[in-house]
């Protein structure tokens, strides 16, 4: 019991501590400039940011639909988008990104898709996300190299590390085609590798998945850029791009639920590095993530209604129990 409690409490405390420290740093500046901030707000850009964020979700749904189709299961864009909404909503409250597994259970329950293929679909989505993020980050560095002091050189190495890891992963996937194993666990791993190759086996599939991933992340960047415009703050678009790249690469590490705290801290650091004053950097980071999380929660609640009562029960069981118990209850294939 204590393990389950600590798994929720510790990440939540870390998130609250990070946000609390960030607020403490800029509290005096924030109070002194609050009136000016409110006067300079442009609500139109807020509406535009929310609209772009919602559209990006449906594009994610299209991409995931395509991945699942490549694995032999047909689903609609609405179904696909709803399943992502539910899993990402779960990630906001369930530690260690266990909410991702919700999609496996939804696909198994509604479409009879085997767990191995469901797991492969998650890996494929994550791999394309991270690799495209790293490529976009690399594209932004030549423009921003003069803004990066020596103490922030780890940004560059983080992006390069992700790209090298991605290339190494691709090499392993190609070599796995000729690998064989008698061990049951290794057999499952090789099966997942084979399914991943199935997802990306043609130039067309590679182009569609890479292209949609790039557009999705550029829409994410645009959402943040519109937040800057809402606050009437001039921030170079490429700096916003770098901030989103670093924020999401750090967010991919499951330290806090939904990356709350770590994402905001990463964005604020990058913006300050680029010359944005601390309290403005804090506001941009917090409002950007708040918009994205509120859209996620709203979409998640609608999606739970779309799937029905069993999906709410699934969320409760995942929060209280384990993925292994759920697999046994829903069939272990």
C-alpha positions as CSV (number, residue, x, y, z in Angstrom):
1,X,0.0,0.0,0.0
2,X,2.8,2.4,0.9
3,X,4.4,1.8,-2.4
4,X,1.2,2.9,-4.2
5,X,0.8,5.9,-2.0
6,X,4.4,7.0,-2.4
7,X,4.2,6.4,-6.2
8,X,1.5,9.1,-6.3
9,X,2.6,11.4,-3.5
10,X,6.3,11.8,-4.3
11,X,5.8,12.8,-8.0
12,X,3.0,15.2,-6.9
13,X,5.3,16.8,-4.3
14,X,8.1,17.2,-6.9
15,X,5.7,18.9,-9.3
16,X,4.3,21.2,-6.6
17,X,7.8,22.0,-5.4
18,X,9.0,23.0,-8.8
19,X,6.1,25.2,-9.5
20,X,6.3,26.7,-6.0
21,X,9.9,27.5,-6.5
22,X,9.3,29.1,-9.9
23,X,6.5,31.2,-8.5
24,X,8.7,32.2,-5.5
25,X,11.5,33.4,-7.8
26,X,9.2,35.8,-9.7
27,X,6.6,36.7,-7.1
28,X,7.7,40.3,-6.5
29,X,8.0,41.0,-10.2
30,X,4.7,39.4,-10.9
31,X,2.9,41.5,-8.3
32,X,4.5,44.7,-9.6
33,X,3.6,44.0,-13.2
34,X,0.2,42.3,-12.9
35,X,-1.8,45.4,-13.9
36,X,0.3,45.9,-17.0
37,X,0.0,42.2,-17.9
38,X,-3.8,42.3,-17.6
39,X,-4.0,45.5,-19.7
40,X,-1.9,44.1,-22.5
41,X,-3.7,40.7,-22.8
42,X,-5.1,39.9,-26.3
43,X,-7.9,37.3,-25.7
44,X,-8.2,36.6,-29.5
45,X,-4.8,34.9,-29.4
46,X,-5.9,32.7,-26.5
47,X,-8.9,31.5,-28.5
48,X,-6.6,30.8,-31.5
49,X,-4.2,28.9,-29.2
50,X,-7.0,26.7,-27.9
51,X,-8.3,26.1,-31.4
52,X,-4.8,25.0,-32.7
53,X,-4.4,22.8,-29.7
54,X,-7.7,21.0,-30.4
55,X,-6.8,20.6,-34.1
56,X,-3.5,19.0,-33.1
57,X,-5.3,16.4,-31.1
58,X,-7.3,15.3,-34.2
59,X,-4.1,15.1,-36.2
60,X,-2.7,12.9,-33.5
61,X,-5.8,10.8,-33.8
62,X,-5.3,10.5,-37.6
63,X,-1.6,9.5,-37.1
64,X,-2.5,6.9,-34.5
65,X,-5.3,5.5,-36.7
66,X,-2.7,5.0,-39.5
67,X,-0.3,3.2,-37.1
68,X,-3.1,0.9,-35.9
69,X,-4.2,0.2,-39.5
70,X,-0.6,-0.7,-40.4
71,X,-0.8,-3.3,-37.6
72,X,-4.0,-4.8,-39.1
73,X,-6.8,-3.2,-37.2
74,X,-9.3,-0.6,-38.6
75,X,-10.4,2.3,-36.3
76,X,-11.9,5.7,-37.0
77,X,-10.3,9.1,-36.4
78,X,-12.9,9.8,-33.6
79,X,-12.2,6.5,-31.9
80,X,-8.5,7.0,-32.3
81,X,-8.5,10.5,-30.9
82,X,-10.8,9.6,-28.0
83,X,-8.5,6.7,-27.0
84,X,-5.5,9.1,-27.0
85,X,-7.5,11.6,-24.9
86,X,-8.3,9.0,-22.3
87,X,-4.8,7.7,-22.0
88,X,-3.3,11.3,-21.8
89,X,-5.9,12.2,-19.2
90,X,-4.9,9.2,-17.2
91,X,-1.3,10.3,-17.4
92,X,-2.2,13.5,-15.6
93,X,-3.2,11.6,-12.5
94,X,-1.5,8.2,-12.8
95,X,2.3,8.2,-12.2
96,X,5.1,6.8,-14.5
97,X,3.0,7.3,-17.7
98,X,1.0,4.2,-16.9
99,X,-1.9,6.0,-18.6
100,X,-0.4,5.0,-21.9
101,X,-1.5,1.4,-21.3
102,X,-5.1,2.5,-21.2
103,X,-5.0,2.5,-25.0
104,X,-3.9,-1.1,-25.1
105,X,-6.9,-2.1,-23.0
106,X,-9.3,0.1,-25.1
107,X,-8.1,-1.5,-28.3
108,X,-8.3,-5.0,-26.8
109,X,-11.8,-4.4,-25.4
110,X,-13.3,-2.6,-28.4
111,X,-11.4,-4.1,-31.3
112,X,-9.9,-7.4,-30.0
113,X,-6.4,-6.1,-30.9
114,X,-3.6,-8.3,-29.2
115,X,-1.7,-6.5,-26.4
116,X,1.6,-6.9,-28.2
117,X,0.3,-5.0,-31.2
118,X,-1.3,-2.4,-28.9
119,X,2.1,-2.0,-27.2
120,X,3.8,-1.7,-30.5
121,X,1.4,1.1,-31.5
122,X,2.4,3.1,-28.4
123,X,6.2,2.5,-29.1
124,X,5.8,3.6,-32.7
125,X,4.0,6.8,-31.7
126,X,6.6,7.6,-29.0
127,X,9.6,6.9,-31.3
128,X,8.3,9.2,-34.1
129,X,7.4,11.9,-31.5
130,X,10.9,11.9,-29.9
131,X,12.9,11.6,-33.1
132,X,11.0,14.4,-34.9
133,X,11.3,16.6,-31.8
134,X,15.1,16.0,-31.8
135,X,15.3,16.9,-35.5
136,X,13.3,20.1,-35.0
137,X,15.5,21.0,-32.1
138,X,18.6,20.4,-34.2
139,X,17.1,22.7,-36.9
140,X,16.6,25.5,-34.4
141,X,20.1,25.4,-32.9
142,X,22.0,27.1,-35.8
143,X,19.6,30.1,-35.5
144,X,19.9,30.2,-31.7
145,X,23.6,29.2,-31.2
146,X,24.6,32.8,-30.3
147,X,21.9,32.8,-27.5
148,X,23.2,29.7,-25.8
149,X,25.8,30.3,-23.1
150,X,28.4,27.6,-22.3
151,X,26.4,26.5,-19.2
152,X,23.5,25.6,-21.4
153,X,25.5,23.4,-23.8
154,X,23.8,20.4,-22.4
155,X,20.7,21.3,-24.5
156,X,22.7,20.5,-27.6
157,X,24.1,17.3,-26.2
158,X,20.6,16.2,-25.1
159,X,19.3,16.7,-28.7
160,X,22.3,14.9,-30.2
161,X,22.0,12.0,-27.7
162,X,18.3,11.5,-28.7
163,X,19.2,11.5,-32.4
164,X,22.1,9.0,-31.8
165,X,19.8,6.8,-29.7
166,X,17.2,6.9,-32.4
167,X,19.7,5.9,-35.2
168,X,21.0,3.1,-32.9
169,X,17.4,1.9,-32.4
170,X,16.7,1.9,-36.2
171,X,19.9,-0.2,-36.7
172,X,18.8,-2.7,-34.0
173,X,15.3,-2.9,-35.7
174,X,16.9,-3.7,-39.0
175,X,19.3,-6.3,-37.5
176,X,16.4,-7.9,-35.5
177,X,14.9,-9.2,-38.8
178,X,17.6,-11.9,-38.8
179,X,17.5,-12.6,-35.0
180,X,15.9,-15.7,-33.4
181,X,15.4,-16.6,-29.8
182,X,14.0,-19.5,-27.7
183,X,13.6,-17.4,-24.6
184,X,9.9,-16.3,-24.2
185,X,10.7,-12.7,-23.3
186,X,13.1,-12.3,-26.1
187,X,10.6,-13.8,-28.5
188,X,8.1,-11.1,-27.4
189,X,10.7,-8.3,-27.9
190,X,11.5,-9.6,-31.4
191,X,7.8,-9.8,-32.2
192,X,7.4,-6.2,-31.2
193,X,10.4,-5.2,-33.4
194,X,8.8,-7.1,-36.3
195,X,5.5,-5.2,-35.8
196,X,7.3,-1.9,-35.6
197,X,9.0,-2.7,-39.0
198,X,5.5,-3.4,-40.3
199,X,4.4,0.1,-39.3
200,X,7.3,1.8,-41.1
201,X,8.1,-0.7,-43.8
202,X,7.3,1.5,-46.8
203,X,8.6,4.9,-48.0
204,X,4.9,6.1,-47.9
205,X,4.3,5.1,-44.3
206,X,7.6,6.6,-43.3
207,X,6.7,9.8,-45.0
208,X,3.2,10.0,-43.6
209,X,4.2,9.3,-40.0
210,X,7.2,11.6,-40.1
211,X,5.2,14.4,-41.8
212,X,2.2,14.2,-39.5
213,X,4.5,14.1,-36.5
214,X,6.4,17.2,-37.7
215,X,3.1,19.1,-38.3
216,X,1.7,18.0,-34.8
217,X,4.8,19.4,-33.1
218,X,4.8,22.6,-35.1
219,X,1.2,23.1,-34.0
220,X,2.3,22.6,-30.4
221,X,5.0,25.2,-31.0
222,X,2.4,27.5,-32.6
223,X,0.1,27.2,-29.5
224,X,3.0,28.4,-27.3
225,X,3.8,31.2,-29.7
226,X,0.2,32.4,-29.6
227,X,0.4,32.5,-25.8
228,X,3.4,34.8,-26.2
229,X,1.3,37.0,-28.6
230,X,-1.6,36.9,-26.1
231,X,0.7,38.4,-23.5
232,X,2.0,40.9,-26.0
233,X,5.5,39.6,-25.7
234,X,7.9,39.4,-28.6
235,X,9.7,36.1,-28.6
236,X,11.6,34.7,-31.6
237,X,9.6,31.7,-33.1
238,X,12.8,29.6,-33.2
239,X,13.3,30.2,-29.4
240,X,9.7,29.0,-28.8
241,X,10.6,25.9,-31.0
242,X,13.7,25.1,-28.9
243,X,11.7,25.6,-25.7
244,X,9.0,23.2,-26.8
245,X,11.6,20.6,-27.9
246,X,13.5,20.7,-24.6
247,X,10.3,20.8,-22.6
248,X,8.8,17.8,-24.2
249,X,12.1,15.8,-24.2
250,X,12.3,16.3,-20.5
251,X,8.6,15.7,-20.1
252,X,9.1,12.3,-21.7
253,X,10.9,11.2,-18.5
254,X,8.1,10.2,-16.1
255,X,9.2,12.2,-13.1
256,X,5.9,13.9,-12.4
257,X,2.3,13.2,-13.6
258,X,1.8,14.7,-17.0
259,X,5.2,16.4,-16.8
260,X,3.7,19.1,-14.6
261,X,6.5,21.2,-13.1
262,X,9.3,19.7,-15.2
263,X,7.8,21.0,-18.4
264,X,7.2,24.5,-17.1
265,X,10.7,24.7,-15.6
266,X,12.3,23.6,-18.9
267,X,10.4,26.2,-20.9
268,X,11.1,29.0,-18.4
269,X,14.9,28.2,-18.5
270,X,15.0,28.3,-22.3
271,X,13.0,31.5,-22.5
272,X,15.2,33.2,-19.9
273,X,18.3,31.9,-21.7
274,X,16.9,33.7,-24.8
275,X,16.5,37.0,-23.0
276,X,12.9,36.8,-21.8
277,X,12.4,38.3,-18.3
278,X,11.9,35.7,-15.6
279,X,8.3,36.5,-14.7
280,X,7.2,36.6,-18.3
281,X,9.0,33.3,-19.0
282,X,7.1,31.8,-16.0
283,X,3.7,33.1,-17.3
284,X,4.3,31.8,-20.8
285,X,5.4,28.3,-19.6
286,X,2.5,28.0,-17.1
287,X,-0.3,29.3,-19.4
288,X,1.0,27.2,-22.3
289,X,0.9,23.9,-20.3
290,X,-2.4,24.9,-18.6
291,X,-4.1,25.3,-22.0
292,X,-2.8,22.0,-23.2
293,X,-3.7,20.2,-20.0
294,X,-7.2,21.7,-19.8
295,X,-7.9,20.7,-23.5
296,X,-6.6,17.2,-22.5
297,X,-8.9,17.0,-19.5
298,X,-12.0,18.3,-21.4
299,X,-11.3,15.9,-24.3
300,X,-10.7,13.1,-21.8
301,X,-14.0,13.6,-20.0
302,X,-15.9,13.6,-23.3
303,X,-14.0,10.5,-24.5
304,X,-14.9,8.6,-21.3
305,X,-18.5,9.3,-22.0
306,X,-17.9,8.2,-25.6
307,X,-16.5,4.8,-24.5
308,X,-19.0,4.3,-21.7
309,X,-18.9,3.3,-18.1
310,X,-16.4,0.4,-18.5
311,X,-13.6,3.0,-19.4
312,X,-14.2,4.8,-16.1
313,X,-13.9,1.5,-14.3
314,X,-10.7,0.8,-16.2
315,X,-9.2,4.1,-15.1
316,X,-10.0,3.3,-11.5
317,X,-8.5,-0.2,-11.7
318,X,-5.4,1.1,-13.4
319,X,-4.9,3.7,-10.6
320,X,-5.5,1.2,-7.8
321,X,-4.1,-2.0,-9.3
322,X,-1.5,-3.1,-11.9
323,X,-1.4,-3.6,-15.6
324,X,-0.9,-7.3,-15.1
325,X,-4.2,-7.7,-13.1
326,X,-6.0,-5.9,-15.8
327,X,-4.5,-8.1,-18.5
328,X,-5.7,-11.2,-16.6
329,X,-9.2,-9.7,-16.3
330,X,-9.4,-8.6,-20.0
331,X,-7.6,-11.6,-21.5
332,X,-3.8,-12.0,-21.6
333,X,-3.3,-12.3,-25.3
